[in-house]
């Protein structure tokens, strides 16, 4: 959650920069000097780099941007605000923590419902841990052990189809230690054979759990991967 607070501060800066411009489009501001242009450029870059962060944070789509910009301007100009810095810190932490818990509960319920229905599909195997998989290509090589390094191609999505990571789309296989990834990966890879390709359904407690990961993997998210085990990498 701390990263969200840092990103939020940058977003507030971008909103403040925009709020200080004359009304109308961003083209209304005069860029008479290099310093003017530099200031405007900072606003563009900060806004471009951070515009999606607040939307991806739990409850971010409900934030009142006008109020946020007003609060930043008041503080930056040293004017008396409607709350102290300490009160503001408590409010923002309380808001995002409660929204994170709410979103996490929704994700947990949706994930459990998905896995419950998915386990009854033809070809899907459920292990003792709750991991689910289906074999797309069997493979004929050896299976890696926990201390091996492997080269794989993978394509990862959430249950709603959002792609959050894909070596396939990058066109470059990934190399990593079998025991250095999320538990669902570690379990699945040791059951696969080189040359095999599986579709793996990973419960949240075998993935990133309550903390989530990045903007696309929320708390308590079930993850789906197509994994192709290309080789065991010899040291």
GUZADO-183244 format. One line per 5 residues: for each residue z negated, x negated, y of N, C-alpha, C, O. Coordinates in nm, 2 decimals, always signed. Layout:
// residues N
Z,X,Y,Z,X,Y,Z,X,Y,Z,X,Y  ...
This chain:
// residues 235
+0.00,-0.08,-0.12,+0.00,+0.00,+0.00,+0.00,-0.08,+0.13,+0.05,-0.04,+0.23  -0.06,-0.21,+0.12,-0.06,-0.29,+0.23,+0.07,-0.32,+0.29,+0.09,-0.33,+0.41  +0.17,-0.34,+0.20,+0.31,-0.37,+0.24,+0.37,-0.26,+0.32,+0.44,-0.28,+0.42  +0.33,-0.13,+0.29,+0.37,-0.02,+0.36,+0.32,-0.02,+0.50,+0.40,+0.02,+0.59  +0.20,-0.06,+0.52,+0.14,-0.07,+0.66,+0.22,-0.17,+0.74,+0.25,-0.15,+0.86
+0.25,-0.29,+0.68,+0.32,-0.39,+0.75,+0.46,-0.34,+0.79,+0.51,-0.36,+0.91  +0.53,-0.27,+0.70,+0.66,-0.22,+0.73,+0.65,-0.11,+0.83,+0.74,-0.10,+0.92  +0.55,-0.03,+0.83,+0.53,+0.08,+0.93,+0.52,+0.02,+1.07,+0.57,+0.08,+1.16  +0.45,-0.09,+1.08,+0.44,-0.15,+1.21,+0.57,-0.19,+1.27,+0.60,-0.18,+1.39  +0.66,-0.25,+1.18,+0.79,-0.29,+1.23,+0.87,-0.17,+1.27,+0.95,-0.17,+1.36
+0.85,-0.06,+1.19,+0.93,+0.07,+1.23,+0.88,+0.12,+1.36,+0.97,+0.16,+1.44  +0.75,+0.12,+1.38,+0.70,+0.16,+1.51,+0.76,+0.09,+1.63,+0.80,+0.14,+1.73  +0.78,-0.05,+1.61,+0.84,-0.13,+1.71,+0.98,-0.09,+1.74,+1.02,-0.08,+1.86  +1.05,-0.06,+1.64,+1.19,-0.01,+1.66,+1.20,+0.12,+1.73,+1.28,+0.14,+1.82  +1.11,+0.21,+1.69,+1.10,+0.34,+1.76,+1.07,+0.32,+1.91,+1.12,+0.39,+2.00
+0.97,+0.23,+1.94,+0.93,+0.21,+2.07,+1.04,+0.15,+2.16,+1.06,+0.19,+2.27  +1.12,+0.06,+2.10,+1.23,+0.00,+2.17,+1.33,+0.11,+2.21,+1.38,+0.12,+2.32  +1.36,+0.21,+2.11,+1.45,+0.32,+2.14,+1.39,+0.41,+2.24,+1.46,+0.47,+2.33  +1.26,+0.43,+2.24,+1.20,+0.53,+2.33,+1.20,+0.48,+2.47,+1.18,+0.56,+2.57  +1.21,+0.35,+2.49,+1.20,+0.29,+2.63,+1.34,+0.29,+2.69,+1.35,+0.26,+2.81
+1.44,+0.33,+2.62,+1.58,+0.34,+2.68,+1.59,+0.46,+2.75,+1.52,+0.56,+2.73  +1.69,+0.47,+2.85,+1.72,+0.59,+2.92,+1.76,+0.70,+2.82,+1.81,+0.67,+2.71  +1.74,+0.83,+2.86,+1.78,+0.94,+2.77,+1.93,+0.93,+2.75,+2.01,+0.88,+2.83  +1.97,+0.99,+2.63,+2.11,+0.99,+2.59,+2.13,+0.89,+2.48,+2.04,+0.85,+2.41  +2.25,+0.84,+2.46,+2.28,+0.75,+2.36,+2.24,+0.61,+2.39,+2.20,+0.58,+2.50
+2.23,+0.52,+2.28,+2.19,+0.39,+2.30,+2.28,+0.30,+2.39,+2.25,+0.19,+2.43  +2.40,+0.36,+2.42,+2.49,+0.28,+2.51,+2.46,+0.30,+2.65,+2.52,+0.23,+2.74  +2.36,+0.38,+2.69,+2.32,+0.40,+2.83,+2.25,+0.28,+2.89,+2.25,+0.26,+3.01  +2.18,+0.20,+2.81,+2.11,+0.09,+2.86,+2.20,-0.02,+2.91,+2.31,-0.05,+2.86  +2.16,-0.08,+3.02,+2.24,-0.19,+3.08,+2.20,-0.32,+3.03,+2.08,-0.36,+3.02
+2.30,-0.40,+2.98,+2.27,-0.53,+2.93,+2.33,-0.63,+3.03,+2.44,-0.69,+3.00  +2.26,-0.65,+3.14,+2.31,-0.74,+3.24,+2.29,-0.89,+3.22,+2.37,-0.97,+3.27  +2.18,-0.92,+3.14,+2.15,-1.06,+3.12,+2.14,-1.09,+2.97,+2.14,-1.00,+2.89  +2.14,-1.22,+2.94,+2.13,-1.25,+2.80,+1.99,-1.20,+2.74,+1.98,-1.16,+2.62  +1.89,-1.20,+2.82,+1.76,-1.15,+2.78,+1.77,-1.00,+2.75,+1.70,-0.95,+2.66
+1.84,-0.93,+2.83,+1.86,-0.78,+2.81,+1.93,-0.76,+2.67,+1.89,-0.68,+2.59  +2.03,-0.84,+2.65,+2.11,-0.83,+2.52,+2.02,-0.87,+2.40,+2.03,-0.81,+2.30  +1.94,-0.98,+2.42,+1.85,-1.02,+2.31,+1.75,-0.91,+2.28,+1.72,-0.88,+2.16  +1.69,-0.85,+2.39,+1.60,-0.74,+2.36,+1.66,-0.62,+2.29,+1.60,-0.57,+2.19  +1.78,-0.59,+2.33,+1.85,-0.48,+2.26,+1.89,-0.51,+2.12,+1.88,-0.43,+2.03
+1.93,-0.64,+2.10,+1.96,-0.69,+1.96,+1.84,-0.68,+1.87,+1.86,-0.65,+1.75  +1.72,-0.72,+1.92,+1.60,-0.71,+1.84,+1.58,-0.57,+1.80,+1.55,-0.54,+1.68  +1.60,-0.47,+1.89,+1.58,-0.33,+1.86,+1.68,-0.29,+1.75,+1.64,-0.22,+1.66  +1.80,-0.33,+1.76,+1.90,-0.30,+1.66,+1.87,-0.35,+1.52,+1.87,-0.28,+1.42  +1.83,-0.48,+1.52,+1.80,-0.55,+1.39,+1.67,-0.49,+1.32,+1.67,-0.46,+1.20
+1.57,-0.47,+1.41,+1.44,-0.42,+1.35,+1.47,-0.27,+1.30,+1.42,-0.24,+1.19  +1.54,-0.20,+1.38,+1.57,-0.06,+1.34,+1.65,-0.05,+1.21,+1.62,+0.03,+1.12  +1.75,-0.14,+1.20,+1.84,-0.14,+1.08,+1.76,-0.18,+0.96,+1.78,-0.13,+0.85  +1.68,-0.28,+0.97,+1.60,-0.34,+0.86,+1.49,-0.25,+0.81,+1.45,-0.26,+0.69  +1.45,-0.16,+0.90,+1.33,-0.08,+0.86,+1.34,+0.07,+0.86,+1.25,+0.14,+0.83
+1.46,+0.12,+0.89,+1.48,+0.26,+0.90,+1.45,+0.34,+0.77,+1.42,+0.46,+0.78  +1.47,+0.28,+0.66,+1.45,+0.35,+0.53,+1.31,+0.33,+0.48,+1.27,+0.41,+0.39  +1.23,+0.24,+0.54,+1.10,+0.21,+0.48,+1.00,+0.33,+0.50,+0.93,+0.37,+0.41  +1.00,+0.39,+0.62,+0.91,+0.50,+0.64,+0.95,+0.62,+0.56,+0.86,+0.70,+0.52  +1.08,+0.64,+0.53,+1.12,+0.76,+0.45,+1.08,+0.74,+0.31,+1.05,+0.83,+0.24
+1.08,+0.61,+0.26,+1.05,+0.59,+0.12,+0.90,+0.58,+0.09,+0.86,+0.59,-0.02  +0.82,+0.57,+0.20,+0.67,+0.57,+0.18,+0.62,+0.71,+0.15,+0.68,+0.81,+0.20  +0.52,+0.73,+0.07,+0.47,+0.86,+0.04,+0.43,+0.94,+0.16,+0.35,+0.89,+0.24  +0.49,+1.05,+0.19,+0.46,+1.13,+0.31,+0.54,+1.08,+0.43,+0.52,+1.14,+0.54  +0.62,+0.98,+0.42,+0.69,+0.93,+0.53,+0.79,+1.02,+0.60,+0.81,+1.02,+0.72
+0.84,+1.11,+0.52,+0.94,+1.21,+0.57,+0.88,+1.31,+0.66,+0.95,+1.39,+0.73  +0.74,+1.32,+0.66,+0.67,+1.42,+0.74,+0.61,+1.36,+0.87,+0.56,+1.43,+0.95  +0.63,+1.23,+0.89,+0.57,+1.16,+1.00,+0.64,+1.21,+1.13,+0.76,+1.22,+1.13  +0.56,+1.24,+1.23,+0.61,+1.28,+1.36,+0.65,+1.15,+1.44,+0.57,+1.08,+1.49  +0.78,+1.12,+1.45,+0.83,+1.00,+1.51,+0.80,+1.00,+1.66,+0.78,+0.89,+1.72
+0.81,+1.11,+1.72,+0.78,+1.12,+1.87,+0.64,+1.08,+1.90,+0.61,+1.01,+1.99  +0.54,+1.14,+1.81,+0.40,+1.10,+1.83,+0.38,+0.95,+1.80,+0.30,+0.89,+1.87  +0.45,+0.90,+1.70,+0.43,+0.76,+1.67,+0.48,+0.67,+1.78,+0.41,+0.57,+1.82  +0.60,+0.70,+1.84,+0.65,+0.63,+1.95,+0.56,+0.64,+2.07,+0.54,+0.54,+2.15  +0.50,+0.75,+2.10,+0.41,+0.77,+2.21,+0.28,+0.69,+2.20,+0.24,+0.63,+2.29
+0.23,+0.69,+2.07,+0.11,+0.61,+2.05,+0.14,+0.46,+2.07,+0.05,+0.39,+2.12  +0.25,+0.41,+2.02,+0.28,+0.27,+2.04,+0.30,+0.24,+2.18,+0.25,+0.13,+2.23  +0.37,+0.32,+2.26,+0.39,+0.29,+2.40,+0.26,+0.29,+2.48,+0.23,+0.20,+2.56  +0.17,+0.39,+2.45,+0.04,+0.39,+2.51,-0.04,+0.26,+2.49,-0.10,+0.21,+2.58  -0.04,+0.22,+2.36,-0.12,+0.10,+2.33,-0.06,-0.03,+2.39,-0.13,-0.11,+2.44
+0.08,-0.04,+2.38,+0.15,-0.16,+2.43,+0.13,-0.17,+2.58,+0.12,-0.28,+2.63  +0.12,-0.06,+2.66,+0.11,-0.07,+2.80,-0.04,-0.07,+2.85,-0.07,-0.07,+2.97  -0.13,-0.07,+2.75,-0.28,-0.08,+2.79,-0.33,+0.05,+2.84,-0.44,+0.05,+2.91  -0.27,+0.16,+2.82,-0.32,+0.29,+2.87,-0.42,+0.35,+2.77,-0.43,+0.31,+2.66  -0.50,+0.44,+2.82,-0.60,+0.50,+2.74,-0.54,+0.60,+2.64,-0.47,+0.69,+2.68
-0.57,+0.58,+2.51,-0.51,+0.66,+2.41,-0.60,+0.78,+2.37,-0.71,+0.79,+2.42  -0.55,+0.86,+2.27,-0.62,+0.97,+2.22,-0.71,+0.93,+2.11,-0.79,+1.02,+2.06  -0.71,+0.81,+2.06,-0.80,+0.76,+1.96,-0.81,+0.61,+1.97,-0.72,+0.54,+2.03  -0.92,+0.55,+1.92,-0.94,+0.41,+1.92,-0.85,+0.34,+1.81,-0.80,+0.41,+1.72  -0.84,+0.21,+1.82,-0.77,+0.14,+1.71,-0.84,+0.16,+1.58,-0.77,+0.17,+1.47
-0.97,+0.16,+1.57,-1.05,+0.18,+1.45,-1.02,+0.32,+1.39,-1.00,+0.33,+1.27  -1.02,+0.42,+1.48,-0.99,+0.55,+1.43,-0.85,+0.56,+1.38,-0.82,+0.63,+1.28  -0.76,+0.50,+1.45,-0.62,+0.50,+1.41,-0.60,+0.44,+1.27,-0.52,+0.49,+1.19  -0.67,+0.33,+1.25,-0.66,+0.26,+1.12,-0.71,+0.35,+1.01,-0.65,+0.35,+0.90  -0.82,+0.42,+1.03,-0.88,+0.50,+0.93,-0.78,+0.62,+0.90,-0.76,+0.66,+0.78
-0.72,+0.68,+1.00,-0.63,+0.79,+0.99,-0.51,+0.75,+0.90,-0.47,+0.82,+0.81  -0.45,+0.64,+0.94,-0.33,+0.60,+0.87,-0.35,+0.57,+0.73,-0.27,+0.60,+0.64  -0.46,+0.50,+0.70,-0.50,+0.47,+0.56,-0.53,+0.59,+0.48,-0.48,+0.61,+0.37  -0.60,+0.68,+0.54,-0.63,+0.81,+0.47,-0.51,+0.89,+0.44,-0.49,+0.95,+0.34  -0.41,+0.89,+0.54,-0.29,+0.97,+0.52,-0.21,+0.92,+0.41,-0.17,+0.99,+0.32
-0.18,+0.79,+0.41,-0.09,+0.73,+0.31,-0.16,+0.73,+0.17,-0.09,+0.74,+0.07  -0.29,+0.71,+0.17,-0.35,+0.71,+0.04,-0.35,+0.85,-0.02,-0.33,+0.86,-0.14  -0.38,+0.95,+0.06,-0.38,+1.09,+0.00,-0.23,+1.13,-0.04,-0.21,+1.19,-0.14  -0.13,+1.09,+0.05,+0.00,+1.12,+0.01,+0.05,+1.04,-0.11,+0.13,+1.10,-0.19  +0.00,+0.92,-0.13,+0.04,+0.84,-0.24,-0.02,+0.91,-0.37,+0.05,+0.91,-0.47
-0.14,+0.95,-0.36,-0.21,+1.02,-0.48,-0.13,+1.15,-0.51,-0.11,+1.18,-0.63  -0.09,+1.22,-0.41,-0.02,+1.35,-0.43,+0.11,+1.32,-0.50,+0.15,+1.39,-0.59  +0.19,+1.22,-0.44,+0.32,+1.19,-0.50,+0.30,+1.14,-0.64,+0.38,+1.16,-0.73  +0.20,+1.06,-0.66,+0.17,+1.00,-0.80,+0.15,+1.11,-0.90,+0.19,+1.10,-1.01  +0.07,+1.21,-0.86,+0.04,+1.32,-0.95,+0.17,+1.40,-0.99,+0.19,+1.44,-1.10
+0.25,+1.42,-0.88,+0.38,+1.49,-0.91,+0.47,+1.41,-1.00,+0.53,+1.47,-1.09  +0.48,+1.28,-0.98,+0.56,+1.19,-1.06,+0.51,+1.19,-1.21,+0.58,+1.19,-1.30  +0.37,+1.19,-1.22,+0.31,+1.19,-1.35,+0.35,+1.31,-1.43,+0.38,+1.31,-1.55  +0.34,+1.43,-1.37,+0.37,+1.55,-1.43,+0.51,+1.56,-1.47,+0.55,+1.61,-1.58  +0.60,+1.52,-1.38,+0.75,+1.52,-1.41,+0.78,+1.43,-1.52,+0.86,+1.46,-1.60
+0.72,+1.31,-1.52,+0.75,+1.21,-1.62,+0.70,+1.25,-1.76,+0.77,+1.24,-1.86  +0.58,+1.31,-1.76,+0.53,+1.36,-1.89,+0.62,+1.47,-1.95,+0.64,+1.48,-2.07  +0.66,+1.56,-1.86,+0.75,+1.67,-1.90,+0.89,+1.61,-1.95,+0.94,+1.66,-2.05  +0.94,+1.51,-1.89,+1.06,+1.45,-1.93,+1.05,+1.39,-2.07,+1.13,+1.41,-2.15  +0.94,+1.31,-2.08,+0.92,+1.24,-2.21,+0.90,+1.34,-2.33,+0.94,+1.31,-2.44
+0.83,+1.44,-2.30,+0.80,+1.54,-2.40,+0.93,+1.61,-2.45,+0.95,+1.63,-2.57  +1.02,+1.64,-2.36,+1.15,+1.69,-2.40,+1.24,+1.59,-2.46,+1.32,+1.62,-2.56  +1.24,+1.47,-2.41,+1.33,+1.36,-2.46,+1.30,+1.32,-2.60,+1.39,+1.28,-2.67  +1.17,+1.32,-2.64,+1.13,+1.27,-2.77,+1.20,+1.35,-2.89,+1.20,+1.31,-3.00  +1.24,+1.47,-2.86,+1.29,+1.56,-2.96,+1.45,+1.55,-2.97,+1.51,+1.61,-3.05
+1.50,+1.47,-2.88,+1.65,+1.45,-2.89,+1.69,+1.36,-3.01,+1.62,+1.27,-3.05  +1.80,+1.39,-3.06,+1.86,+1.32,-3.18,+1.87,+1.17,-3.15,+1.93,+1.14,-3.05  +1.82,+1.09,-3.23,+1.83,+0.94,-3.22,+1.72,+0.88,-3.14,+1.72,+0.75,-3.13  +1.64,+0.95,-3.07,+1.53,+0.90,-2.99,+1.41,+0.87,-3.08,+1.36,+0.96,-3.15  +1.36,+0.75,-3.08,+1.24,+0.71,-3.15,+1.12,+0.68,-3.06,+1.14,+0.62,-2.95
+1.01,+0.73,-3.09,+0.89,+0.71,-3.01,+0.79,+0.62,-3.08,+0.75,+0.65,-3.20  +0.75,+0.51,-3.02,+0.66,+0.42,-3.08,+0.51,+0.46,-3.06,+0.49,+0.56,-2.99  +0.42,+0.39,-3.12,+0.28,+0.42,-3.10,+0.23,+0.42,-2.96,+0.14,+0.49,-2.92  +0.29,+0.33,-2.88,+0.25,+0.31,-2.74,+0.30,+0.42,-2.65,+0.25,+0.44,-2.54  +0.39,+0.50,-2.70,+0.46,+0.60,-2.62,+0.59,+0.56,-2.57,+0.67,+0.65,-2.51
+0.63,+0.44,-2.59,+0.77,+0.39,-2.56,+0.87,+0.47,-2.64,+0.85,+0.50,-2.76  +0.98,+0.51,-2.57,+1.09,+0.58,-2.64,+1.22,+0.50,-2.63,+1.24,+0.43,-2.53  +1.30,+0.50,-2.74,+1.42,+0.43,-2.73,+1.53,+0.49,-2.83,+1.49,+0.56,-2.92  +1.65,+0.46,-2.80,+1.76,+0.50,-2.89,+1.85,+0.38,-2.90,+1.89,+0.32,-2.80  +1.90,+0.36,-3.02,+1.99,+0.24,-3.05,+2.13,+0.28,-3.02,+2.19,+0.38,-3.08
+2.20,+0.22,-2.92,+2.34,+0.24,-2.89,+2.43,+0.15,-2.97,+2.53,+0.19,-3.03  +2.39,+0.02,-2.98,+2.45,-0.08,-3.07,+2.34,-0.15,-3.15,+2.25,-0.20,-3.08  +2.35,-0.16,-3.28,+2.25,-0.21,-3.36,+2.22,-0.36,-3.33,+2.10,-0.40,-3.32  +2.32,-0.44,-3.33,+2.30,-0.59,-3.32,+2.28,-0.65,-3.45,+2.24,-0.58,-3.55  +2.31,-0.78,-3.47,+2.30,-0.84,-3.60,+2.23,-0.98,-3.59,+2.22,-1.05,-3.69
+2.19,-1.02,-3.47,+2.12,-1.15,-3.46,+1.97,-1.14,-3.48,+1.92,-1.04,-3.52  +1.90,-1.25,-3.45,+1.76,-1.25,-3.46,+1.69,-1.17,-3.35,+1.75,-1.14,-3.25  +1.56,-1.14,-3.37,+1.48,-1.07,-3.27,+1.40,-1.17,-3.20,+1.34,-1.26,-3.26  +1.39,-1.17,-3.07,+1.30,-1.26,-2.99,+1.15,-1.24,-3.01,+1.11,-1.13,-3.05  +1.08,-1.34,-2.99,+0.93,-1.33,-2.99,+0.88,-1.33,-2.85,+0.95,-1.36,-2.76
+0.75,-1.31,-2.83,+0.69,-1.29,-2.70,+0.70,-1.42,-2.61,+0.71,-1.40,-2.49  +0.71,-1.53,-2.67,+0.72,-1.66,-2.60,+0.86,-1.71,-2.58,+0.88,-1.82,-2.53  +0.96,-1.63,-2.62,+1.10,-1.67,-2.61,+1.15,-1.63,-2.47,+1.09,-1.55,-2.40  +1.26,-1.69,-2.43,+1.33,-1.65,-2.31,+1.47,-1.59,-2.36,+1.53,-1.64,-2.45  +1.51,-1.49,-2.29,+1.63,-1.42,-2.33,+1.72,-1.40,-2.21,+1.69,-1.40,-2.09
+1.85,-1.38,-2.25,+1.95,-1.34,-2.15,+1.99,-1.20,-2.18,+2.03,-1.16,-2.29  +1.98,-1.11,-2.08,+2.01,-0.97,-2.10,+2.10,-0.91,-1.98,+2.09,-0.96,-1.87  +2.17,-0.81,-2.02,+2.23,-0.72,-1.91,+2.15,-0.59,-1.92,+2.11,-0.54,-2.02  +2.12,-0.53,-1.80,+2.04,-0.41,-1.80,+2.09,-0.32,-1.68,+2.14,-0.37,-1.58  +2.06,-0.19,-1.69,+2.08,-0.10,-1.58,+1.97,+0.00,-1.58,+1.94,+0.07,-1.67
+1.89,+0.00,-1.47,+1.77,+0.07,-1.46,+1.77,+0.19,-1.36,+1.82,+0.17,-1.25  +1.72,+0.30,-1.41,+1.72,+0.42,-1.32,+1.58,+0.49,-1.34,+1.51,+0.47,-1.43  +1.55,+0.58,-1.24,+1.44,+0.67,-1.26,+1.49,+0.80,-1.33,+1.61,+0.81,-1.36  +1.41,+0.89,-1.36,+1.45,+1.01,-1.44,+1.54,+1.10,-1.36,+1.61,+1.18,-1.42  +1.55,+1.08,-1.23,+1.64,+1.17,-1.15,+1.77,+1.10,-1.13,+1.86,+1.15,-1.06
+1.79,+0.98,-1.19,+1.92,+0.91,-1.19,+1.93,+0.80,-1.08,+2.04,+0.74,-1.07  +1.83,+0.78,-1.00,+1.83,+0.68,-0.89,+1.84,+0.54,-0.95,+1.75,+0.51,-1.03  +1.94,+0.46,-0.92,+1.95,+0.33,-0.97,+1.86,+0.24,-0.88,+1.88,+0.23,-0.76  +1.77,+0.17,-0.94,+1.68,+0.08,-0.87,+1.70,-0.07,-0.89,+1.67,-0.15,-0.81  +1.77,-0.10,-1.00,+1.80,-0.24,-1.03,+1.91,-0.24,-1.14,+1.90,-0.16,-1.24
+2.00,-0.33,-1.13,+2.11,-0.34,-1.23,+2.18,-0.47,-1.23,+2.25,-0.51,-1.14  +2.16,-0.55,-1.34,+2.23,-0.67,-1.35,+2.38,-0.64,-1.38,+2.47,-0.72,-1.35  +2.41,-0.53,-1.44,+2.55,-0.49,-1.47,+2.62,-0.47,-1.34,+2.74,-0.52,-1.32  +2.56,-0.40,-1.24,+2.63,-0.38,-1.11,+2.64,-0.52,-1.03,+2.74,-0.53,-0.96  +2.55,-0.61,-1.05,+2.56,-0.74,-0.99,+2.66,-0.83,-1.06,+2.71,-0.92,-1.00
+2.69,-0.80,-1.19,+2.78,-0.88,-1.26,+2.73,-1.01,-1.31,+2.80,-1.10,-1.34  +2.60,-1.02,-1.32,+2.53,-1.14,-1.36,+2.41,-1.11,-1.45,+2.32,-1.05,-1.40  +2.41,-1.15,-1.58,+2.30,-1.13,-1.67,+2.17,-1.19,-1.61,+2.18,-1.29,-1.54  +2.06,-1.14,-1.65,+1.93,-1.20,-1.61,+1.87,-1.28,-1.73,+1.89,-1.24,-1.84  +1.79,-1.38,-1.69,+1.72,-1.46,-1.79,+1.58,-1.46,-1.75,+1.54,-1.49,-1.64
+1.49,-1.43,-1.85,+1.35,-1.43,-1.82,+1.27,-1.44,-1.95,+1.33,-1.42,-2.06  +1.14,-1.46,-1.94,+1.06,-1.47,-2.06,+1.02,-1.33,-2.11,+0.99,-1.24,-2.03  +1.02,-1.31,-2.24,+0.99,-1.18,-2.30,+0.85,-1.13,-2.26,+0.83,-1.01,-2.24  +0.76,-1.22,-2.25,+0.62,-1.19,-2.22,+0.59,-1.18,-2.07,+0.48,-1.17,-2.03  +0.70,-1.20,-1.99,+0.68,-1.21,-1.84,+0.73,-1.09,-1.77,+0.73,-1.09,-1.65
+0.76,-0.98,-1.84,+0.81,-0.86,-1.78,+0.71,-0.74,-1.80,+0.60,-0.76,-1.86  +0.75,-0.62,-1.76,+0.66,-0.51,-1.78,+0.64,-0.48,-1.93,+0.73,-0.52,-2.01  +0.52,-0.43,-1.97,+0.49,-0.41,-2.11,+0.60,-0.34,-2.19,+0.63,-0.37,-2.31  +0.66,-0.24,-2.13,+0.77,-0.16,-2.20,+0.88,-0.25,-2.24,+0.94,-0.23,-2.35  +0.92,-0.34,-2.15,+1.03,-0.44,-2.19,+0.99,-0.53,-2.30,+1.06,-0.56,-2.39
+0.86,-0.59,-2.28,+0.81,-0.68,-2.38,+0.82,-0.62,-2.52,+0.86,-0.69,-2.62  +0.77,-0.50,-2.53,+0.77,-0.43,-2.66,+0.91,-0.40,-2.72,+0.94,-0.43,-2.83  +1.00,-0.35,-2.63,+1.13,-0.32,-2.68,+1.21,-0.44,-2.72,+1.28,-0.44,-2.82  +1.21,-0.55,-2.64,+1.29,-0.67,-2.67,+1.25,-0.73,-2.80,+1.34,-0.78,-2.87  +1.13,-0.72,-2.84,+1.09,-0.78,-2.97,+1.13,-0.70,-3.09,+1.13,-0.75,-3.20
+1.17,-0.58,-3.06,+1.23,-0.49,-3.17,+1.38,-0.50,-3.18,+1.44,-0.47,-3.28  +1.44,-0.55,-3.07,+1.59,-0.55,-3.07,+1.64,-0.68,-3.14,+1.57,-0.77,-3.16  +1.77,-0.67,-3.17,+1.84,-0.79,-3.23,+1.94,-0.84,-3.13,+2.00,-0.75,-3.06  +1.97,-0.96,-3.13,+2.07,-1.02,-3.04,+2.21,-0.95,-3.07,+2.25,-0.93,-3.19  +2.27,-0.91,-2.97,+2.40,-0.83,-2.98,+2.37,-0.68,-2.97,+2.47,-0.60,-2.97
+2.25,-0.64,-2.98,+2.21,-0.50,-2.97,+2.21,-0.45,-2.83,+2.19,-0.52,-2.73  +2.22,-0.31,-2.82,+2.21,-0.25,-2.69,+2.13,-0.12,-2.71,+2.17,-0.04,-2.80  +2.03,-0.10,-2.64,+1.94,+0.01,-2.65,+1.93,+0.09,-2.52,+1.95,+0.03,-2.41  +1.89,+0.21,-2.53,+1.85,+0.29,-2.41,+1.70,+0.31,-2.43,+1.65,+0.37,-2.52  +1.62,+0.26,-2.33,+1.48,+0.26,-2.34,+1.42,+0.35,-2.23,+1.45,+0.34,-2.11
+1.32,+0.43,-2.27,+1.25,+0.52,-2.18,+1.11,+0.47,-2.17,+1.03,+0.48,-2.27  +1.07,+0.43,-2.06,+0.94,+0.36,-2.04,+0.84,+0.45,-1.97,+0.86,+0.47,-1.85  +0.73,+0.49,-2.03,+0.62,+0.56,-1.96,+0.57,+0.48,-1.85,+0.57,+0.36,-1.85  +0.51,+0.54,-1.75,+0.46,+0.47,-1.63,+0.35,+0.37,-1.66,+0.35,+0.26,-1.60  +0.27,+0.40,-1.76,+0.16,+0.30,-1.79,+0.22,+0.18,-1.87,+0.14,+0.08,-1.88
+0.34,+0.18,-1.91,+0.41,+0.06,-1.96,+0.51,+0.00,-1.86,+0.58,-0.09,-1.90  +0.51,+0.06,-1.74,+0.60,+0.01,-1.64,+0.51,-0.04,-1.52,+0.44,-0.14,-1.53  +0.52,+0.03,-1.40,+0.45,-0.02,-1.29,+0.33,+0.07,-1.25,+0.26,+0.05,-1.15  +0.30,+0.17,-1.33,+0.18,+0.25,-1.32,+0.16,+0.31,-1.18,+0.26,+0.36,-1.12  +0.03,+0.32,-1.14,+0.00,+0.39,-1.02,+0.05,+0.32,-0.89,+0.07,+0.39,-0.79
+0.08,+0.19,-0.90,+0.12,+0.12,-0.78,+0.27,+0.14,-0.75,+0.31,+0.12,-0.63  +0.35,+0.17,-0.85,+0.49,+0.18,-0.83,+0.55,+0.04,-0.79,+0.48,-0.06,-0.81  +0.67,+0.04,-0.75,+0.74,-0.09,-0.71,+0.85,-0.07,-0.62,+0.95,+0.00,-0.66  +0.84,-0.12,-0.49,+0.95,-0.10,-0.40,+0.97,+0.04,-0.35,+0.88,+0.13,-0.38  +1.08,+0.07,-0.29,+1.10,+0.20,-0.23,+1.15,+0.31,-0.33,+1.13,+0.43,-0.31
+1.21,+0.26,-0.44,+1.27,+0.36,-0.54,+1.19,+0.39,-0.66,+1.21,+0.49,-0.73  +1.09,+0.31,-0.69,+1.00,+0.33,-0.80,+0.86,+0.38,-0.75,+0.78,+0.29,-0.71  +0.84,+0.50,-0.74,+0.72,+0.56,-0.69,+0.60,+0.54,-0.79,+0.62,+0.50,-0.90  +0.48,+0.58,-0.75,+0.37,+0.57,-0.84,+0.38,+0.66,-0.96,+0.43,+0.77,-0.95  +0.34,+0.61,-1.08,+0.35,+0.69,-1.20,+0.49,+0.73,-1.24,+0.51,+0.84,-1.30
+0.59,+0.64,-1.21,+0.73,+0.68,-1.25,+0.77,+0.63,-1.39,+0.74,+0.52,-1.43  +0.83,+0.72,-1.46,+0.90,+0.69,-1.59,+1.03,+0.62,-1.55,+1.10,+0.66,-1.47  +1.06,+0.51,-1.63,+1.18,+0.43,-1.60,+1.27,+0.44,-1.72,+1.23,+0.44,-1.84  +1.40,+0.44,-1.69,+1.50,+0.44,-1.80,+1.59,+0.32,-1.79,+1.64,+0.29,-1.68  +1.61,+0.24,-1.89,+1.69,+0.12,-1.89,+1.79,+0.13,-2.01,+1.76,+0.17,-2.12
+1.92,+0.09,-1.98,+2.01,+0.05,-2.08,+2.00,-0.10,-2.09,+2.03,-0.17,-1.99  +1.96,-0.16,-2.20,+1.94,-0.30,-2.22,+2.03,-0.36,-2.33,+2.03,-0.31,-2.44  +2.10,-0.46,-2.29,+2.19,-0.53,-2.39,+2.13,-0.67,-2.41,+2.13,-0.75,-2.31  +2.09,-0.71,-2.53,+2.03,-0.84,-2.56,+2.14,-0.93,-2.59,+2.20,-0.93,-2.70  +2.18,-1.02,-2.50,+2.29,-1.11,-2.52,+2.26,-1.23,-2.60,+2.34,-1.27,-2.69
+2.14,-1.30,-2.58,+2.11,-1.42,-2.65,+1.96,-1.45,-2.63,+1.90,-1.41,-2.53  +1.91,-1.53,-2.72,+1.78,-1.60,-2.71,+1.81,-1.73,-2.65,+1.89,-1.81,-2.71  +1.76,-1.76,-2.53,+1.79,-1.89,-2.46,+1.72,-2.00,-2.52,+1.59,-2.00,-2.52  +1.79,-2.10,-2.57,+1.72,-2.22,-2.62,+1.68,-2.31,-2.51,+1.76,-2.34,-2.42  +1.56,-2.36,-2.52,+1.51,-2.45,-2.41,+1.58,-2.59,-2.43,+1.55,-2.68,-2.35
